[in-house]
């Protein structure tokens, strides 16, 4: 005799009817899934319609001429423009060297060691 019996101890009428007629459970489940799909599609449709209204509001502002003569912003162009402005406002200025230092710096006192 097996350890667990294949029959439940208390078999209800619902369990017996589902075993006898599996469509009794399957058909309502499929109908529920189809109805939920249609219900969620309407919710999703309203979501996308609200998004489209926001996009249409931006186009209405453009029609009013708010962006008529505005130049497009490019971060690279701004970087080069600002770096060119910084280069224009300076002059090379010679500093005083310490006393006793030759014009072109200190000559090396020893030759660098040769690597073999």
Order of alpha helices (4+ residues) and beta strands (2+ residues): alpha-alpha-alpha
